[in-house]
Amino acid sequence: MILSEFFALTTYLPNQTEVFGQVKDDRNQIRPLAQLRFFNQQSEVAFVAGKKPLTLGQLQTRLSQVSPKTKLACLVDQTGPKPLLGFHQDNLGRLILQ
C-alpha cells in the first residue's frame, strides 16, 4: 500500500484513532506502532512497534512532507519490515495494520 491510498482509506476515522500492528496472522496479537523508520532513500516508510501508539493525526503530521507514492510497511517483530497489505478496526476502535 502507498501513503496516498492509506490516507484516502482512513479519512473517515477520527484523528485520535490509535494505530497498532498485527503480529503475523493472529488478529488478537497486536503491538502499538510508536515511531517511523525510513528505508530505501525514503521511498519506503515502516511503522515501528513501541510503547505508546501514534494516532492517525500524528501520522498525518509526521508524513505530511513525504511523497504520496511512498510505500508503507510495518515492523512489529524481529522478522523485519513487511509491506502493509491492509487494516481493520477492532471492537475498541483501534486501527490494526496488517
N, C-alpha and C positions, 0 to 999 in steps of 0.2 A: 504494500500500500504506500502511496506517496502522501506527502503532507497535505496537499490541497484536498485530496479525497477524504482524508481523516477529518479535517475541519469541516468539510461540507456535510459529512455524515453525522457529526456531533453538534451541529448548530442548534438543534432542538434541546440540548441538555443545558442545565444551569452551569454557570461558570464555577460554582463551588463544588461541582461533582469531583470526587476524589478518584484518582486513577491508580489501578492495580494491574499487575501482570499475572497471568495464569501460568503455573508451573506444569510443564508437559501437557498431558491430556486430562488432568484431574481438575474439573471445574471447582472443586472445593478447596484446592490448594492454591492460594494466591499470595502475592507479596506486594507491598506498597512500592510504587515507582516514584523515586525521590529525586532523581537527577537525570541529566542528559549527557551523552558522550558522542562525540562526532568521529566518524570514520571516513576513509577514502577521500581525503581532501574535502571534507564537508559535504559530500554527495549522499551520505547516509548518516542518520542520527538514531541512536539507540536510547530508549527509555530504560534507565538502570534502577534496579531494586535498591531500596534503602530503608530507613526507619519511618519517616513521615511522608505520606503520599502527597504528590503535587496535585493541584486542582487543574481542571481544564483551562481556567482563566490564567493560571500561572504558566501552563504550557504555551498558550497562545502568545503571552507576553514574551517568553523566552525564545520562541521560534518566529517572532514577527519579522525578523530580518533575514530569515533563511529562505532559500528558493522553494517555491511551491512544489517543485518536482523532486525534492529531496526524498529519498527512500527512508522508510521507517522500520525500525527493528526493536526488539525487546531483549534485555539482558537481565534475566531473573534468576539464573543459576550459573553454575560453573561451566556449562557447556558452550558458552559463547553466545554472541547475539544471533537471534533468529528473526527472520523477516516477519513483520506484522502482517498477519493474514486477515484479521477481523477483530471484533469485540462484541461483548454483550453486557447488559446491566444485570446485577444481581438483585435480590429482593430488598436490599438496603439502599439501592440507588447508586451503588458504586459502579464505575466503568471498569470492566475487566478486559484487558487486551490479550489477544491470543496470537 
